[in-house]
Amino acid sequence: MSGHSKWSTIKQKKGKNDAARAKIFTKIGRELAVAVREGGSADPSVNSKLKDCIAKAKTNNVPNENIERIIKKASGGGDDTNYEAITYEGYGIGGVAVIVETLTDNRNRTAGDLRHYFDKFGGNMGTPGCVSFMFSKKGVLIIEREDLDASEDTVMEHALEAGASDFQADDDVFEIYTEPEDFSSVHSDLSAKGYTFASAEIEMVPSTYTKLAGEEAVTKMQRLLDMLDDNDDVQNVWHNWEIEE
């Protein structure tokens, strides 16, 4: 696992403008609504997927009143849009592996849009399973070192005691990895100890990373990721591009 690449990606996301943040809020809202419907409950104590989505929403600074309003609307049937969860896989330029998770009410539109993006920027959309074998589903919690009083040893001890499966220290951050089923409990335990997170969600973590050579390849890969992120149907994009600073 490459924390350097992961943290570079987070810093890019944190630097986005207000319009982009509003889009992120909308996408997380859709995830919350689907979690309520699929989980059959608006109570996060019995709906683990909803609990994980709430953790992600709070990490992305979605206001509590927004979260509560979305959950209430979803549980009351205020929005009858039927979203379908579909995952697409493919390769960006230079063989970078890409996984795109979507929630869509029109699979033909979504598939057509994604295929166009891959083709336009030097990649190709593949078949299910073509790159997912290079990724593992993990809970990932990122804590910034800045303004953190606790030492590395203390943070690691707290993380492992909470049930984390792995801990890594980078120059800027601590990275805590969990099994998916342990994510909520680890997040809750560390939150209760006063930790705050730059990122906290269940992710597809690559086992290997790919570097790109040349300005053109880097530009095309970034454009592909930007186009995917900007698509309203796309919820998450996971990749194994090692972004160099």
N, C-alpha and C positions, 0 to 999 in steps of 0.2 A: 504494500500500500504506500502511496506517495502523498504524504501530507502536504508537501510543498505545492503540488498541483492542485490539491483540494482547496487549500487556503487561498491560492491565487484566484480560483473560480469564485469563492465566496466574496473576496474583496471586490471583484468585478461587479457582482450582484449588488453589494452594499452601496456601490457608487452610482447606481442608476438614478435617473431623475424622477420627479414626482409622478409623471405620467406612467413610467414603467412600474413604479411602486403601486400605483392604483391598479394596474393590470395584475400584479402579483396578488393583491388583496382579492380581486375578482376570482382569480383561479383558486385561491385557497378557500374562498367562500363556496365555490362549486364542490371542492373536495369535502368540505364540512357537510354540505347538503346531501351528497351521495352517501357519505358515511352514516348519516342518520337513517336514510331510507334503507340502505343495505343491512345495517346493523339492527334495524327494527326497534331502536330505542334512542331517545335524546339524552339519556343518562350516561355520561362517560365512564361511570364506575362499572357499568355492565356492557358497554360498547367500546371495546379496546381500540378499534379503528378510529372512532370518534375522538377518543382520548389522545391518540397520537396526532390526529389532525389539529386538535386544539393546541397541543404543544408546539406544533409547527407554526400555527397562526400567531401565537404569542411571541415566538422567537422572531417572526417577521413584523412585529409591532402592529398587528391587527388589533384595533381597540376592542376591549371586552364587550362593549355594547353592540359592536358589529357582529361578534361571534355569537352572542346570545340571540340577536335578531335573526341571523341566518338559521340557527338551530331551531328556533321557535317556528319560523316560516316553513322549514323542511318537515318538521314533525306535524305541522297542521295542514300539510298538503297545499300550501300557498303557491307552489311552483310545480306544475305537472310535467315539465320537460323531462323526457326520458333519455338520460345520458348513458352511453355505453362505454365501458372501459376497454380500450384497445391499445396494445403495445406494439410498436413498430421497431424494427431493427435495420441497421444498415452500416455503411462505411462512408466516412468523410474522405477528403483528399488525403493521400498518403497512408491509407489503410486505417485511419482512426476509427475505432469501434464506437457506435452511437446507438443508444436505446432511447426511444421517445415514448413516453406514457401519455395517453390522451383520454379525455372524457368528451365524447362527441354525440350529437344527435343526428349526424349524417356521416356515416363511415365513408361513403364515396367521395364526398367533398374533402374530408380529412386526408384520406389516402392520396388523393390527387394532389393536394397542396404539398404534402410531405415529399412525394416522389419528385415533384417539380423542384423543391429546394435542394434535395440531394443531387439531382442532375445538374442544376444550374451552377453549383459550387464544387464540381469535380468529384462527387461521390456517387453512391448508388444505394437505393433502398433494397434490402435483401429479404429473405424469407424468415419466418419466426424461428428463433434458435440459432441464427447465423452468427450472432456475437454474444448472446446472453451467457453462454458457457464461460466467457471470460470475466464474468461479474458474479459477485455474491451479495445477497441481500443482507444488509447490516443496519443496525441503529447507529447513527453517528452524531456525536455531540461535540461541538467545537467551543472551547473556552479561550478567550483572548487573555494573554499574559498581562497586557497593559492594565494598570490599576488593580491588579489582583494581589492581595496581601499574602495569600497562602503560597508555600513553597511547592516546587515540583513534586517532592516526595509526599507532601501532604495531599495534594490533588490526586496523585496516583493512588495513594492509600484509600482515600474516600471513594474514588471511582471503582476500585477493585472490591472494596467492602460492599458497595452498592450492587455489585453483580456484573460489572463490565467484563468483557472477554479480552480486551486489549487496550493498551494505553500507549500513546506516542507523544513525544514532546518535540515541537518545532521551535524555531527562533521566536515566532510571534504568538503561537497558540499551543494549547494542549488538545489532543484529539483522543476522544474516548469512543470505543467501539463496543457494541453489544449485539447479542443475538436479537433478532426481531421481536421475539416474544418477551424479552427482558427490557426492551427500550423504555416503556412507560414507567416501570418501577425504578429503573436507574435514573431517569429524568426527574421523577418525583423526589427521590432520595436526595439527589444533588441540589435540586431547587430548594428543598427544605433546609439545606446547609448554607444557603445564601448564594449559590453559584448562579450566574446568568450566562446565556449562551449566544454566540454569534450565529450559530446554526444548530438545529436539533430536529432531525427527522430520520425516517427510515429510507435508506438509499441503496442504489445498486453500486457497489464498490468494485472497481476493476482490480484484477490480479496482476496485470502488467500495464505499463503505460507506453504510449507512442510519442516520439518527438517528431516535429516537423522542421524541415530545412528549407530556408528561403522565405523571403518576405511575401511572395505571391501565395505560397501554400498556407502560411499563417493567416493572411488576410482572407482567403477563401474559407478556411475553417471557421474563423471568427464570424464571417458573414452568415455561414450556414447556421451556427448556433444562435445568432441574433434573430434570424428569420424564424427558426423553430420557437424560440422564446416568445416572439411577438405574435405567434398564431394563437387565437383564442381557444382552440381545441386542445392545445398542448399544455399538459400539467407539469411534467418534469422531463428534463433531458439529462441523461447520464452519458458520459463519454470517457475515454481513456487517453485523451490528449494531455500530454504533460506541458502545461503552459509555463514558459520560461519568462522570468521577469527581467 
